[in-house]
Structure formats: C-alpha cells, structure tokens
Amino acid sequence: MPQDTTAQPSLKDRIVQPINEGARKVPAWLLYIVSVIPPVWLFVAALMGQLGVDPVKRMEHQMGEWALWLLIAGLAITPLRKHLGINLIKFRRAIGVITFFYVLWHFLIWLVLDVQIMSQILADIIKRPYVTVGFAAFIMLIPLAVTSNNWSVRKLGPGWRKLHELVYAAVILGALHYIMLVKGFQLEPYIYMAVILGLLALRVPDWMKRWKR
C-alpha cells in the first residue's frame, strides 16, 4: 500500500499561519480607533465615581500601566517574527505612536489633575527619583513619536533606526519607574522588568553581529 508522503503542517505552522493571515486582514489604522476606547472608558468611570476614593491616582496609575503594556508589546514584535514566525511588523508604528500618547496622558493627569502647582512639579522632577526616571523615559519617547512617519525615515536614513533604539532605554526606565513608585515589595513591576530584559536579551546576538561588523 503506497504511503502518504504529504508533509503535515507542524503545530507551530497551524498556530502561526492563522495569526499571520488574520493580521494581514486587519488594517493598522484600526489600532488608533481602538486605542481611544480605554482612556475614554477610564475618564467616564471617573466622572461616574467608579474609580474609588482617589480617581485621579487610579487614572494616573492605569494610563501608566497601559503604556508599559504597549511598550512591551512593541518590543515583542521583532522577537515574535524572528523566533516564532509571527509577523505583526505592520502594527509596530501604530503601537509606538499609541504608546506615546498613553504616556502623555499619564504625564498630563499627574501634571494637571494631581500636582497642579508648577513649582511643586519641577521640585518633584528634580528631587523624587521615581519621577525623574519616569520623566526621562517620557522625554526619550518624544523624538520617537515625532519621527514615526515615512518622511522622517527617508530624511534620517540609517540614523532613523539608531534614533529609535532609544526605546530600549525608555522601556527599561518605564519599568524602573513602576518599581520605584510602588510601596513595599510587589511582584507585578518586577515581572514587567523581567519580561523586558528577556525581550532585550533575545536581541543580544544581533547586536553582537552588528558590533563586530
């Protein structure tokens, strides 16, 4: 009896292929629309008194945590493609831009609704290490958001990629900001930092190759 020599798709292919096919059908601009929903929900919940006794702190924390999730998601796109074959590269720019605006909202809630007094804001940035670290991460993301367009890619050439490597420092500082912010020992921010360092470690072989060249 002749044997069936048709190659059967592996478990990885059965998982990866549907993800890639589904991703091709989803336009990147849809992420911008979806990204509006969480902040709007958060502000509506605050207005309706559903965020507890300190809604400003709750909004501030939640926007910051969502921004950290997005930073990690953007960081994961390259390893996912290289090591698993999952291609979500077309969403990377949208994720980066959305991340910046989430960080911006996190900063503005702290600036406008929490502290409010300009002299106190400047004093906090200078004297409170966790604020200094968070503010540094925010500053690093500004040039990345400004240059997240095709014109900047063409204008900056190879320098564009080097500029956008600032995100590695920014994401580490973001996780460090969270660790320094929480009171006492909490496992969650350390998990975020471990995931970030793990995703960066996957890039080390490529960095070594580039350095040798």
Secondary structure, 3 states (H helix, E strand, C coil): CCCCCCCCCCHHHHHHHHHHHHHHHCCCHHHHHHHHHHHHHHHHHHHCCCCCCCHHHHHHHHHHHHHHHHHHHHHHHHHHHHHHCCCCHHHHHHHHHHHHHHHHHHHHHHHHHHHCCHHHHHHHHHHCHHHHHHHHHHHHHHHHHHCCCHHHHHHHCHHHHHHHCHHHHHHHHHHHHHHHHCCCCCHHHHHHHHHHHHHHHCCHHHHHHHHHC
